[in-house]
Amino acid sequence: LLDDDFLEAYHNGIVLKCANGVTRCVFPCIFTYSADYPEKLLIAAIQDNGLCPCPRCLTPESELSRIGQKRDLAHRTKPGFLRRWSDWLCITITKVRQLIYEQGYGMVSAAVKACLKAESLVPTMVSPTETLSSDHMHGYSHEP
């Protein structure tokens, strides 16, 4: 699906003659679907019952009772508070995967937990995230 032709059309559009005879520049997109909380966790690659259970922001579990308040929205939309796909995140996940797959650490080892626990991360690297990293994928916002 994510071959070079698709990526070219995805980023720059493709000119097509529509059924009504009108020529248009269209931009294909990847369809997203509605998901319940456990599915969102899988898509966002974060831990269930983690310290930061929200797939969109880094609100700690201890502050979830504030959800819906005006101050809460202002707090959660501050720069640096949304989950972001970044070099740091990619490096962290890569490091943890090396700990697990190359050095034999367990998923519940102190070394792995030390890297993942603060943001409720899991050591999953999702292909579309790598390929379409300049776009809003993986439940994360991206660096400007």
SETOR-577760 format. One record per residue (C-alpha): residue in three letters; x, y, z; residue number from 0. Coordinates in Angstrom, 3 decimals, padded with zeros to 6 digits. Last residue first. Example, Ala and Ser with C-alpha at 12.3 -4.5 7.8 and 13.67 -1.06 7.14 Angstrom:
REC  code        px        py        pz  pos
REC   Ser   013.670  -001.060   007.140    1
REC   Ala   012.300  -004.500   007.800    0
//
This chain:
REC  code        px        py        pz  pos
REC   Pro   006.506   021.634   013.542  143
REC   Glu   007.159   018.459   015.579  142
REC   His   004.456   015.896   015.094  141
REC   Ser   001.230   015.042   016.834  140
REC   Tyr   000.849   011.472   017.939  139
REC   Gly  -001.970   008.992   017.507  138
REC   His   000.141   006.878   015.169  137
REC   Met  -000.229   009.229   012.251  136
REC   His  -000.521   012.961   011.736  135
REC   Asp   001.835   013.562   008.831  134
REC   Ser   005.569   014.211   008.582  133
REC   Ser   006.283   010.680   009.796  132
REC   Leu   004.516   009.041   006.867  131
REC   Thr   006.969   006.174   006.347  130
REC   Glu   008.131   005.773   009.942  129
REC   Thr   004.675   006.088   011.414  128
REC   Pro   003.246   003.862   008.700  127
REC   Ser   005.679   001.132   009.829  126
REC   Val   004.790   001.125   013.541  125
REC   Met   007.654   000.719   016.008  124
REC   Thr   006.478  -000.884   019.229  123
REC   Pro   008.461  -000.790   022.461  122
REC   Val   005.513   000.321   024.614  121
REC   Leu   005.207   003.786   026.105  120
REC   Ser   003.395   004.847   029.275  119
REC   Glu   005.089   008.274   029.197  118
REC   Ala   007.137   007.911   032.413  117
REC   Lys   007.210   004.095   032.220  116
REC   Leu   009.082   003.478   028.977  115
REC   Cys   012.814   003.980   029.542  114
REC   Ala   013.007   003.012   033.209  113
REC   Lys   010.597   000.122   032.574  112
REC   Val   013.022  -001.434   030.091  111
REC   Ala   016.001  -001.229   032.455  110
REC   Ala   013.942  -002.380   035.468  109
REC   Ser   012.845  -005.523   033.643  108
REC   Val   009.151  -006.025   032.884  107
REC   Met   009.596  -006.521   029.138  106
REC   Gly   012.557  -008.804   029.776  105
REC   Tyr   016.147  -007.935   028.921  104
REC   Gly   017.879  -010.255   026.443  103
REC   Gln   020.606  -007.935   025.157  102
REC   Glu   019.721  -008.013   021.471  101
REC   Tyr   015.939  -008.326   021.388  100
REC   Ile   014.907  -006.673   024.650   99
REC   Leu   017.619  -004.081   025.233   98
REC   Gln   017.798  -003.382   021.497   97
REC   Arg   014.021  -002.834   021.409   96
REC   Val   014.412  -000.445   024.331   95
REC   Lys   017.057   001.581   022.501   94
REC   Thr   014.945   001.732   019.323   93
REC   Ile   011.943   002.908   021.342   92
REC   Thr   014.021   005.610   023.008   91
REC   Ile   015.653   006.723   019.749   90
REC   Cys   012.267   007.010   018.018   89
REC   Leu   010.805   008.929   020.947   88
REC   Trp   013.764   011.307   021.131   87
REC   Asp   013.680   011.877   017.355   86
REC   Ser   010.086   012.939   017.742   85
REC   Trp   006.536   011.708   017.368   84
REC   Arg   004.757   013.954   019.808   83
REC   Arg   002.289   013.265   022.591   82
REC   Leu   000.768   016.589   023.531   81
REC   Phe   002.150   018.386   026.591   80
REC   Gly   005.198   020.003   025.019   79
REC   Pro   003.334   023.076   023.887   78
REC   Lys   000.248   023.617   026.050   77
REC   Thr  -002.909   021.850   024.867   76
REC   Arg  -003.355   019.753   028.006   75
REC   His  -003.078   022.739   030.377   74
REC   Ala  -005.570   024.928   028.519   73
REC   Leu  -007.991   022.008   028.368   72
REC   Asp  -007.558   021.315   032.082   71
REC   Arg  -008.014   024.949   033.069   70
REC   Lys  -011.398   024.952   031.340   69
REC   Gln  -012.486   021.847   033.266   68
REC   Gly  -013.512   018.774   031.322   67
REC   Ile  -010.839   016.472   032.692   66
REC   Arg  -009.696   017.473   036.189   65
REC   Ser  -010.270   013.978   037.644   64
REC   Leu  -007.640   012.688   035.215   63
REC   Glu  -004.876   014.480   037.124   62
REC   Ser  -003.373   011.473   038.977   61
REC   Glu  -003.405   009.472   035.739   60
REC   Pro  -000.823   011.852   034.332   59
REC   Thr  -001.846   013.950   031.343   58
REC   Leu   000.731   013.344   028.612   57
REC   Cys  -001.550   013.963   025.655   56
REC   Arg  -003.261   012.201   022.770   55
REC   Pro  -003.465   008.482   023.696   54
REC   Cys  -004.327   009.346   027.321   53
REC   Pro  -003.198   006.816   029.952   52
REC   Cys  -000.121   008.670   031.245   51
REC   Leu   001.095   006.602   034.230   50
REC   Gly   000.124   003.376   032.496   49
REC   Asn  -003.046   001.332   032.997   48
REC   Asp  -002.857   000.095   029.393   47
REC   Gln   000.511   000.907   027.901   46
REC   Ile   000.984   003.079   024.818   45
REC   Ala   001.383   002.202   021.145   44
REC   Ala  -001.028   004.874   019.860   43
REC   Ile  -002.863   002.287   017.756   42
REC   Leu  -002.821  -000.313   020.519   41
REC   Leu  -003.927   002.215   023.125   40
REC   Lys  -006.682   003.405   020.809   39
REC   Glu  -007.901  -000.193   020.517   38
REC   Pro  -008.119  -000.496   024.311   37
REC   Tyr  -010.018   002.832   024.502   36
REC   Asp  -012.623   002.116   021.826   35
REC   Ala  -011.836   002.818   018.215   34
REC   Ser  -013.313   004.851   015.408   33
REC   Tyr  -011.644   004.239   012.106   32
REC   Thr  -009.006   005.910   010.032   31
REC   Phe  -008.923   005.875   006.261   30
REC   Ile  -005.553   006.540   004.710   29
REC   Cys  -005.638   009.461   002.361   28
REC   Pro  -005.507   009.986  -001.363   27
REC   Phe  -005.005   013.564  -002.499   26
REC   Val  -006.933   014.568  -005.588   25
REC   Cys  -006.143   017.068  -008.333   24
REC   Arg  -009.251   017.323  -010.468   23
REC   Thr  -010.249   016.874  -014.101   22
REC   Val  -014.002   017.141  -014.637   21
REC   Gly  -015.584   014.529  -016.912   20
REC   Asn  -018.392   013.567  -014.511   19
REC   Ala  -016.633   010.263  -013.744   18
REC   Cys  -013.515   012.129  -012.587   17
REC   Lys  -010.393   012.715  -014.658   16
REC   Leu  -007.490   012.388  -012.272   15
REC   Val  -004.529   014.603  -011.372   14
REC   Ile  -002.526   013.205  -008.461   13
REC   Gly  -001.689   014.921  -005.198   12
REC   Asn   001.683   016.042  -003.864   11
REC   His   002.132   014.222  -000.522   10
REC   Tyr  -000.292   011.317  -000.880    9
REC   Ala   000.206   011.064  -004.643    8
REC   Glu   003.984   010.705  -004.210    7
REC   Leu   003.468   008.322  -001.281    6
REC   Phe   001.132   006.174  -003.380    5
REC   Asp   003.587   005.988  -006.266    4
REC   Asp   006.507   005.164  -003.934    3
REC   Asp   004.721   002.217  -002.308    2
REC   Leu   002.733   002.494   000.902    1
REC   Leu   000.000   000.000   000.000    0
//
